[in-house]
Amino acid sequence: MHTPITQLTAQSNIETGELIKSIELWNEAYRNGEPLVSDDLFDTYITELETRDPAHPLLTAITPSVTESLDYQHSTPMLSTDKVYTQEELGLWFDKVIKAAQTVGIQDPLVECSPKLDGLAGRLYLDGALVTRGSGTAGTDIRHLLQAGLKVLGDTSRELTGEIVVNREYFAENLSLHFANERSFISGMAGATNGLNQHFTKALQDGAVHLVSFADLTTKAAMPLSTLRGVAESVEEMQLTNNPYLLDGVVFAVVDPQVREIMGTASDHNRYEVAKKRKGETAETTITEITWQVGRDGKQNPVLTFEEVSLSGVNITRCTAHHAGNVLESGLGVGARVEIIRSGEVVPNLHAVCTPVEPSMPAQCACCGHELKWKAGGVARGFKPTYLVCHNSGCDSRKASRLLHHLDTIKVLNFGLKTVDRLVHGGFDHIESLYEMDKFDLVAMGFGEGQSTRLIESFNSVRNSPIDDNLVVASLGIDDLGRRAAKKLLKHFRLEEMPYLTIAQIAALEGFGETSGYTISMGLYQNKQLLEFLIHDAGLNIQHTQDEQPIEVAQDSYFKGLNVVFTGTCKLSRSEMGNHAASQGANVLKDISGKKADYLVCGAKVGAKKMQKATAAGVKVITQDEYFDLCGNGGY
Ligand SMILES: [Zn+2]
């Protein structure tokens, strides 16, 4: 007899493997803004895991996923790969390739197939930084893993993009008792901010953890598309067997650069490649209930509860149905038969509706009972009615979600939905009021002494650190104005100008249109007072994009276009030296091996051997004073 995990009260009865899987699942759902369980239940499971395995990487991985500092800007965005699940979907992609190829006169384009490694994507830069994909435009620098023994498989003389993975056999023998799977091992290692535990250190030292370059994969098979169509399934099967790493499918990619260019790039993926995911586990079940959770803008978000199914070893009873429009159009309601899929991703998804029913749409807000109105979706939905929205500005759920969004965005930790609910009930129900709250207010609302102190401390630590202006804008919770859009706007306008931007001014910028221009312009104007409060009266230390000085390259610089390596102790820090060299138009390399260096600039304490090696390799060795002399500003 299997007990549904979401109904367990005595979590101590649960197997460790299942405990870990539940936490991963819930954490992922929470991060996607669709919590599946209460904070309380989640916390109980975390506490249980802490007792059983204090060193478990999930315990460190869970907080960094929220606090993760995306501080390294990618040179070009790291895109993700679009996914297909069936041969039919793959066939449709093949059709698109043929169509694109024919426009450049190629009848039968070459397509290659390679294994899709299931780890953590990362890019190795020439300055030595190893950066996670992060948001796609910026990630976290985890170069310390290289020093700890992470092996790079591929050509490091240029920027290298690949996947961080662990050898399967090694994992099975040495790590499988401690980690749920290879993937959780890798993400735990990358997210361990308080130093690496013994398992990570040992695996790295044993040379079992690799960064595998996509460009240098040796098992690629390329063939004309006409041939591939007939044998795609067996090609896929071949790629999936005998690989030393965990895989979650294969990648098909167009080889011909001309065809690649024609197919181009969508916002977050290249159209010339597609991942065929290993068929995920699906299960059919019956919906027993639809519950509606209220989002920050009053949107009612449907969550399906269904008869328990087991997918990849996890018992699942709930998943999101995304939006009200989906419930209406798909005929979701109690008694509907649905197919749930869980493939690679941790979060289960509604895959298909087998037997629809008369949809049960709510008329009133799940929180305040206010009448609901339909709101149109974006371009992708063809502006069809998509969301059911509560417009009652006094709605407690709306207020709480809005506060939580603000706190999450400016990275104040320790405030969960439950905490914020209590604040709203305690009268701290708008963003401005949070900034006037002190410890005694929290105690008066019934929070414990210790928790009150922690909450205020995490609030103050954010106020005392520099905060990017784009976070302040994104924290307002305006539709179509997330962090990415805010960044773009702030490149052109100052924070203070935001409330006065016209639709035309916004629509004129790349990546915006009339519709988003309208939503953003209206939203900013409506939030004028709040924004002014955050700028002037909230005590935030805001860093303005417009104040950042672009690096101006000196025109007739001696070092323009030359490759320079810095070594030893210099007058300036290594990053300041790097910036200086960049301002001279030089490329800064991490060492003299690999890409050909022109100059080795030595500070104090440089070994004679290193200098000899450089001279032997034809690299000119100079002192830092000589460097500054050549730059024309000696005694910098
Ligand atoms: Zn409401």
Boltz pocket constraint, residues with backbone or C-beta under 6 A from the ligand:
constraints:
  - pocket:
      binder: B
      contacts: [[A, 294], [A, 365], [A, 366], [A, 367], [A, 368], [A, 369], [A, 370], [A, 390], [A, 391], [A, 392], [A, 395], [A, 396], [A, 397], [A, 398]]
      max_distance: 6.0
